[in-house]
Amino acid sequence: MPVEAARACSESEHGAIAIRVKNLSKCYQIYENPRDRLKQFVMPRLQRLGGRSQQQYYREFWALKDVSFEIKKGDSIGIIGRNGSGKSTLLQIVCGTLHPSNGQIEVNGRVAALLELGSGFNPEFTGRENVFMNASVLGLTRQQTEARFAEIEAFADIGDFIDQPVKTYSSGMMVRLAFAVIAHVDADILVIDEALAVGDAFFTQKCMRFLRAFMKTGTVLFVSHDTSAVKSLCNHAIWIEKGKALQEGSPKDVCESYLEAFYEAQQGKSSTTKLKAIKTRDSDRPQKDQRLAFINASNLRNDLQVFKFDPEAGSFGNGGAQITAVEFLDKDDSPLSWVVGGELVTLAVQATAHERLNGPIIGFYIKDRLGQSLFGDNTYLSHVDEQLVGAAGDELRAEFTFLMPVLPPGDYSVNVAIASGTQEQHIQHHWITDAVMFKSESSSSSTGLIGIPMQQIKLDVARNLT
């Protein structure tokens, strides 16, 4: 199949599509030794002259195989997948630095990319010289680069190193300079690979602020192993595995499927089908509306409506244990149908062991409607010295008592899991996504994803009498 590649900039001609990929494939020829490479170069010509069928001296490795998707202008797309899945190959083809073996790719607009660390830099050139070289490759004239150089230098913030050879740079300095260039070339499409992971926290935050501002008008193709970053930054996600696009859709759904597959790769196929059907218990104790304890009738009180535990929610694990109940409790151990942000609550998680559990661990985290993890914890550190063991048939119960943060209005959920082992190496027995849903009806939270209850807020004004 012949390779077709179209790269244009006219939105009127191409509509709202920024990137269109159709049946894209990339094949590499893998040789066992250098002699085979020489044979492949010479022998086919001799075989053709002799009329013999051609012998192949290499094996094929398909880094990409029949990948298809479309990205609309203004979209932010997250690409996730394990190392070696083909993500970087795809990005290089999008950027035009690698040619596909088969398929079609259409890119409409100027592309600026931050790919492998140091790619595009000449290590013998100074930072200043590399800025001009990279900017020219990305379409800026020397006059345009000179006009923007002060902004690029300030964004990179590497001081006098700007006039030192790039080979003397640390990995963080290299990323700073590379990102500073692509942030100032008026790109229509930004392609960001894992390179941001090596930057320091302050610079990473600066990059994220730029990306969020760019996303209002531009298109972003973002590759990361950090599923939280993908869910936070992107409005669409694509999961690539072994060169094929396994799933695409909302970042929340795609990242949860990827996480389940990650654990299956570590511990084998998920076996939650062997878990017993459970009946949610309607407690004899009446659910208590915690709001009744408050006399403050302000409409800013953070009322959180809690729904019942859903045992049929999406789950995975090898089935060695099963979570059977999840509920919020007050200080009197009464189940709560409403919680107030800023007040003390207990999250109780009940589980049943179906096999021997060496070092059982129960944990949870709270996430928002985008799937971003807000906070959570597990029982490992609290009981690491006790060498707990659960036998088949044992009931396990974990309780986490904390001040519920003040949450902005919206929908939230509790993810719970039971595993065995250690923090670093464990078997995931049962992980339930969205085990309990709750809704924040009103809030006094002013900024951020969550509000932390303040012990005291003071403002003093010292009057100048002179």
N, C-alpha and C positions, 0 to 999 in steps of 0.2 A: 504494500500500500504506500503510495507516495506521501511524503510529508508536506503538509500545507501549513504555512504560518502567515498570519495576517497581523500587522501592527499598524494601527492608525490612530488618529487623534480627533476625528470629527464626530462630535456627539450627535449632530443632526443626521449624520449618515448611519450611525450605529446605535441610535437610541440610547437607552439608559444602561447598557451593559458595559462594565469596566473590563472584565476578564471573562472570556468564554473558552472553556477547555472541552474538547470532544474526542473521546477514545484515545487519549494521550498515553503513549508508551515510550519507555526508554530501556534499551537493552545494552548491556556491557559484555564484551568478550573477555572471558577469564582464561588465562593461559597458565598451565602448570609450571612451565619454566621458559626462559628466554628463547630456547631453541624452537619451541613450538610457535612462538610469534614469528620467527624467521621463516619457518616452514609454511605458515599460513600466508605469508607475503609472497613466497616464491612458488610453492608447489601448485596452487590453482592455475597459474599461468602455464606451467608445463603440462598439467593434466588436460587443460583445454586444447593445447597444441597436439597432444596425443589422442584426443577424442575420448579420454577416460572420464568417468564421473569424479566429481571433486570430493576430496576428503577434507573433513573439518578438524582442525587441530586445537579448537577451543570449546569451552562450554559457555552457554548463554546464561546470563543473570539479568532478569527483568526487574529493574529497580522500580519501574512503574508499569502497570498493565491495564489498559483500557479505562483510564480515569476520565470522568466527565463531570463538569459542574459549570454553573454560571454565577458570576458575582456582579450585582448591580452597583452602579455608581453610588457612593455614599455608604455602602455596607461595610461592616467590620467583621471579617471572617477569621475564625480561629481554626488552625490546623493542629490536630493532636495525633499522637502516635508514638510508639516506642522507637528507640534508636534503631536505625536500619530499615525503617518502614517505607522510606521514599520521600519524606517531607522535604528534605534539603534539595533533592533532585528536582522535585516539582517547582520549588522556588527558583532554582537556577534557570529552569526552562522559562518560567514566567518572566524573569529578568533578562532573558536573551543571552545569558552566558553559557548555556548548554543547549544543544540541538536535540529535539526528540527523534526517536527512531520511527515512530508512527504517530498519526493523529493530527489534530488541528489545535492551534492556540491563537486566540485573538486578544490583543491587549490594546485598549483605547485610552491613551493618556501617557504622560511622562511618569516613568517608574523610578523611584529611589529606593535602594535596598540596603539593609544592614544584615549581611549574611554571615559567613564564617569569620571568626575573629581575624582581623588584619587583611582580609581579602580586599583587593583593590589598592592596597598601599604598597609603595616601594620602600623597603626597609632602609635603603641608603639615603632616601630623600628626607628632608626635614618635615616637620608637621606642616609648616607653611606651604612648602612646595607640594605636599600631598593634597592639601586643601584645594589648591589651584588645579592640580591634575584631576582630582575626583570631580570637582565642580564642572570642569570642561567635559568630562565623560558624561555627566548628567545633563549637559545641555546649556550651561551658563557660559557666557563670553568672559574674557578676562576682565573687562570693564565691570560687568555685573558682579563678578566675584570680589573684585577690589572694593566695590561699594558695600558689600555685605560682610567683608572679612572681619571687621570689628565685632559684629554681632556673632559671627561664627566663633571667634576667639573667646568672647565672653561666655558663650554657651558651653564651650568645651572646658573652660576654666582650668587649663593645665599650666598656666604661668609661662615662665621662660622656656619650658620644654617645647613650645611651639616652634622654636628655631633650632631644636636638636633633632638628630636623625631618629626616625620612628623605631629603628631597631633597639633604641635605648628605652623605649616606653614599656610600662607595665601593661598588662591586659586591660586594666581599668582605664588607663589613659588612652589606649587605642580605641576603646569603645566610645569614650567621651568625644574624641575627635571625629570618629566616623559618624556618630549620631548628629553631632553639631553640623556636619556638612549636609546630610540628607534633610535636616530640619530647615534648611535655608535655600533650597533649590526650586521652590514652587512646584513640588511634585503633585501629580493627581492621584498617584497610587503609592503607598508606602508598604514595603515588604520587610518585616522584622522577624529575624530568626532568633534562636536562643541566646544570641550574643549579649543581650541585656542582662542576663543572669550573672555576669561577672562584674557588673558595675556596683559601686557603693550605694548605700541606701539613699543618700541625699541626691545623687545624680539620677538614680532610678526614679525617684519621685518627680524630678524635673522632667524626665522623659515621659512619664505617665501623664503629667499635666499637659505637655505638648501634644501627646497622642489624643487625649480627650478633646482638646481644642481642634485638632486636625480632623477628627472623626465627624465633626459637625458638617463638614463640606467634602472631605476627601474619602478615599477608599483605602482600607487597611487590610493587609493579609498578615496575620500574626501567628507565629509558630511558637508553641511553648509546651513543656511538660507540666506546667503549673495550671491545673484545671481551674483553680480559683481565679487566676488572672484571665483565663479564657472566658469564664462565665461573667466576670466583671466588665471586661472590655468589649466583648463581641456580641453581635446580635444573631450570629449564625456560626455553626461549627461543622467541620468535616473531620471524620476519623479515618486515617489511612493506616492500613496494616498490610505488610508484605507487598507493597506496591499497589494495593487496590483500595478504593474508597469503600469502606465497610458501611458507613452510616453518615448521613448529614441531616441537620435539623437544628433545633434549638440547642444552645450551648449546654443547658441543664440536662437535657435528655442524652445528648451525645457523650458528655463527660461522665455521666452515671454509668452508661454502657461500657465506656472505656475503663472505668474504675473496676467494674465487675470482672471484665476480661483480665485486668491486671492481676487480680487475686486468683482467678482461675489458672492463670499461667504459673503462679507461684505454688498453688496447692492442689491443682486438679480441677476437674469439672465441678461446677456448682451442683450440690445435691439437696437443695431445699425442698425438692419434690417429696423426699422421704419424711419431711417434718409432718407432724400430726396437725389435723385441722383443730383449731382451738376456738373456744367460745369466749367472747369477751364477757367478763364478769360485771354484772350490774350490782355494784356494791350495796349491801343493806344500809350502809351509812349514807345518808343523803349528801349530795354534792353541795358544797357551801359557796356562796357568792361572797368572795373576800371583800368586795366593795362595801358591803354593809357595815364593816368595821370602821369605815372612814366617815367623818362628818364633813370633810371638804367636798363641796358640791361643784368644784371648778370643772369646766368642760375640758380642761387640759390634763386631767388625771389620765394616766396611761392604763386604760382598761383593755385587757387582753382576754378575748373569748377563746376558751380551750375546748376543742372537740375531742371525741372519744378516740382511743387507740384503735387503729385499723390493722388487724392482723393480716388482711389481704393486700396490704401495700406492697409495692415492688421490693423484692429481697433477693439475696444470694448468699452463698456460703456452702460449706461441705456437709452441713446437717448434723454435726456432732453435738450441737445444743440448739435450743429454740427459745426465742424471746416470746413470752406469753402475755405480758402486760406492761404498759407504760402509762404513768399518770403523774400529774402534779399534785402535791399534798401541802396542806398548811401545817402550822406548828403543832396542831392537835391530831395530825395524821389523817385528816379528812380530805377526800378527793376534791379537787377544785374544778369548777366549770368556768370560773373567771379568776384571773390573776391580775394584780396591780403592779405595774412597773415600778421598781424601786423598793419593793417589799420582799421579805424573806420567804422563799419557797423551797420545796424539796421535790426533785425529780426522782421518782422510784421506777426502777426497771427490774422486772421479774423474768426469770429464765429457767428452763428445765434442761438438765444434762441428759443426752442420749448415749453418751459414751464417757469414758474416763477423761477428765480434763486436767492436765497438769499446768497449774498456773492460770486459772481462768481470769479473764479480763473483760469487764463490761464498760462500755463507754458511750458517749453521746456527743452530738454537736447540733447547734441551732443554726439554721440557714434561712436566708430570705427568699423571696419569690424567684430571684434570678439564680438561686443555687449557691450563692456566696456564703461561705462558712463565717459565722459571726463569732461564736465562742463555743467551747465544749471542754470535756475532760474525760478521763477514764480512771479506773481503780488501780492501775498498775503500781504507781509510785507509793500509794498509801499502804499497799500490802506486799511490797517486793520482798520483804524479809520473812514473811510468814509461810512461804512455800505451800500455798493453798492447793488442794486437790479436790476436784468434784467427781464423784462416782456416778455411773449411769443411774438415772432416776432421781438424783439430787435436785432440790430446788435452790436456785441462786437468786439473791436479791441485792441490788445495788441502790444506794441512795446518795444523791448529790444535793447538798443544801447550799444555796447561794442567794444573793440579792438579785432578783430579776432586773436586768438592765431596762432602761426606758427605751422603747422601740418606736420608731416613726410609724405612722399609720400604714397598714399593708398586711400581707399574708406571710406567715412564717411556718416552719415545720421543724420537727425534732427527728434527727436520724439517730438510730441506736444500733449497737452491735455487741456481740459476744464473741470473744476469741480465746485462745489459750497460747501461752508461751511468754514472750517478752515484747517490749516496745518495738525492738528492731526485728525480731524473728518470731512470727506468730502464725497460727492457723485461724482463718476467719470462718467461724462456724455459722453465724447468722447475722446478716447485716440488713436492716430494714430501712429503706428510704421513705421519708415522709410518714413515719410511724404515727405521729400525732401532729395534727394541724392546729394552728391557733391564729387568731386575727387581732391585730392592734387597731382598736376603734378610734382612739384619740391619743394625743401625745404632747408632752411638753418639751420633747427633744428638739433642739434647735439646729444642730449640725451633726454630720457623721452618720455611720450606719447604725450605731447604737448610742444611747446616752447613759453615762455612768452616774448613779445617784451621788450627788455632792454632799459632803459632810458640812461644808460651809462655803459660802461665797460672800466676799466682802469687797466693798469699794469705799476707799477713804479719800476725802478731799481736804487737802491742807490749804487753808486760806492764807494768802500772802497779805499781811496787814501793812506792809511798808509802802 
